[in-house]
Structure formats: C-alpha cells, structure tokens
Amino acid sequence: RPVRAMPTRRTDYEMHGESRTRLYRVWQNIHKRCTCETDEKFERYGGRGITMCDSWSNSFVAFRDWAYATGYDANAPVGECTIDRIDNSKGYYPENCRWVNRIVQQNNRLLNHLLTIDGEAKTIAEWCRISGKTFSQIYGRLRRGWEAKDAVFKPIDQRFSNAKS
C-alpha cells in the first residue's frame, strides 16, 4: 500500500493573505491576551474574564469583515485607529468594540479617575484639554482639597506663576 502524505494545515497567510498586516496583528494580540495564560497581559484580560467572541476567535476573516464595516482604516497613522472596548468589564465582540484614536482609548481606561462637574463626568486629562490647565495644576488643586469645578476652572493666580504676560 502506498503511504499517504498527511494533509498539511494551510497557514493563515495562505488562507487570507493578510497575516502580515496591522489588522491581523490587532486580532492576534486580542486573541493572545484573552486566551494565552503565558501572555504578559493575560492577567488584565483573560485572567479577569475578558473574552473574544467565538466568531472572531475562530476566524480572522470574520473580525476583518467587521473591522472594515465599522470604520477600520488600514492607512491611518499609528494611534489614530485603535480597537477599544466600550465597556471595559465586557469582552471583545461586535457590540462592545469600536475604532477610536489613542486619546479616546486612554480616556476609557479602567483605572482612570473621573471628575464630575455639573453632572458631566470626564477624566482629568479631558478637563485639561477643556480648561487649558495642566494635569499637575488640576491634580495639585484636588490634592489640596479644592472642589472639582474650582480646580478645573478657577484662573491661575499670575502672582505665583512663572508665566509671562
């Protein structure tokens, strides 16, 4: 009897030709941090129950199709089109993910401290962009016991500032 050659598994590159793309690396990194216990980020993702939906986990092509349908831009500069989970306590699945820039993503971090002013909750970094103050100015005022609205919006006393008029 002739010996039959074992079928070879087709590589990802042979299946879809995109294993060298940035989007494939995004998919691969999500998959690793959610499923691979030896991944350095597993504890913050898979280790606390963050999963990747089955359709994405089993198929890069399904993830790719969702990505392009929801605004992924392969030509965007690094940091301008990153995947973000809308609710950080939930996993990676179509209804909980979006493409955003790095600023939006950083404002959606689990450990951010939110300040609520007039019913509007924002991170200190967001309040800095709105008020024109630095993080250290606002944070320093908060540490000294200032109310959030004053810490963000009260003018800097120019007598104690190094700023030139």
BALUM-934520 format. One record per residue (C-alpha): y, x, z; residue in three letters. Coordinates in steps of 0.5 Angstrom, whole numbers, padded with zeros to 4 digits, always signed. Each point is the difference from the previous one (the first is absolute). Layout:
<recs>
YXZALA
...
</recs>
This chain:
<recs>
+0000+0000+0000ARG
+0007+0003-0002PRO
+0005+0001+0006VAL
+0005-0005+0000ARG
+0007+0003+0002ALA
+0003-0003+0006MET
+0007-0004-0003PRO
+0006+0003+0002THR
+0005-0003+0004ARG
+0007-0001-0004ARG
+0006+0004+0003THR
+0006-0004+0002ASP
+0003+0004-0006TYR
-0005-0003-0005GLU
+0001-0007+0002MET
+0007-0001+0000HIS
+0003+0007-0002GLY
+0005+0000+0006GLU
-0003+0004+0006SER
+0006+0005-0001ARG
+0006-0005+0000THR
+0004-0001+0006ARG
-0002-0007+0001LEU
-0007+0002+0000TYR
+0002+0005+0006ARG
+0003-0006+0004VAL
-0006-0004-0001TRP
-0005+0006+0002GLN
+0005+0001+0006ASN
+0000-0007+0003ILE
-0008+0000-0001HIS
-0001+0006+0004LYS
+0005-0001+0006ARG
-0003-0007+0000CYS
-0008+0002+0000THR
-0001+0007+0001CYS
+0000+0002+0007GLU
+0001+0007-0001THR
+0007-0001-0004ASP
+0005+0002+0005GLU
+0004-0006-0001LYS
-0006-0005+0001PHE
+0001-0001+0008GLU
+0007-0003-0002ARG
-0003-0004-0006TYR
-0008-0002+0000GLY
+0000+0002+0007GLY
+0004-0006+0002ARG
-0003-0005-0004GLY
+0004+0001-0007ILE
-0004-0001-0006THR
+0001+0000-0007MET
-0003-0007-0003CYS
-0006+0000-0004ASP
+0002-0001-0007SER
+0005+0006+0001TRP
-0005+0004+0004SER
-0006-0001-0005ASN
+0005+0001-0007SER
+0006+0005-0001PHE
+0001-0005-0006VAL
+0001-0006+0004ALA
+0005+0004+0004PHE
+0003+0003-0006ARG
+0001-0007-0003ASP
+0003-0003+0006TRP
+0005+0006+0000ALA
+0003-0001-0007TYR
+0000-0007+0001ALA
+0004+0001+0007THR
+0005+0005-0002GLY
-0003+0007+0000TYR
+0004+0005-0004ASP
-0004+0006-0002ALA
+0006+0003-0002ASN
+0004-0001+0006ALA
+0003+0006+0004PRO
-0005+0002+0006VAL
+0002-0004+0006GLY
+0003-0006-0005GLU
-0006-0004-0001CYS
-0005+0001+0006THR
-0005-0005+0003ILE
+0002-0004+0006ASP
-0004-0005+0005ARG
+0005-0006+0001ILE
-0004-0001+0007ASP
-0002+0007+0003ASN
-0005-0004+0004SER
-0004-0002-0006LYS
-0003+0004-0006GLY
+0000+0001-0007TYR
+0000-0006-0004TYR
+0004-0003-0005PRO
+0004-0005+0004GLU
+0002+0005+0005ASN
+0002+0006-0004CYS
+0006+0002-0005ARG
+0003+0005-0003TRP
+0006+0003+0003VAL
+0005+0006+0001ASN
-0001+0005+0006ARG
+0006-0003+0003ILE
-0003-0007+0001VAL
-0007+0003+0002GLN
+0003+0004+0005GLN
+0003-0006+0003ASN
-0006-0004+0000ASN
-0004+0006+0005ARG
-0004-0003+0006LEU
+0004+0005+0005LEU
+0007-0002-0003ASN
+0005-0002+0006HIS
+0003-0007-0002LEU
+0007-0001+0002LEU
+0002-0008-0001THR
+0008-0001-0001ILE
+0002-0007-0001ASP
-0007-0003-0001GLY
-0002+0006-0005GLU
-0005+0005+0001ALA
+0001+0007-0003LYS
-0002+0007+0001THR
+0005+0005+0003ILE
-0001+0003-0007ALA
+0002-0006-0003GLU
+0006-0001+0004TRP
+0002+0007-0001CYS
+0001-0002-0007ARG
+0004-0006+0001ILE
+0005+0003+0005SER
+0000+0007-0003GLY
-0001+0003+0007LYS
-0006+0005+0001THR
-0006-0001+0003PHE
+0002+0004+0006SER
+0006-0004+0001GLN
-0003-0006+0001ILE
-0006+0002+0004TYR
+0004+0004+0005GLY
+0004-0006+0001ARG
-0006-0004+0001LEU
-0003+0005+0005ARG
+0007+0000+0004ARG
-0001-0008+0001GLY
+0004-0003-0006TRP
-0001-0007-0003GLU
-0003+0001-0006ALA
+0006-0003-0004LYS
+0005+0004+0003ASP
-0005+0006-0001ALA
+0000-0001-0007VAL
+0007-0003-0002PHE
+0005+0003+0005LYS
+0004+0005-0003PRO
-0001+0007+0002ILE
+0006+0003+0004ASP
+0003+0005-0004GLN
+0003+0004+0006ARG
-0007+0002+0002PHE
-0002+0001-0008SER
-0001+0006-0004ASN
+0002-0004-0006ALA
+0007+0002-0003LYS
+0004-0006-0002SER
</recs>
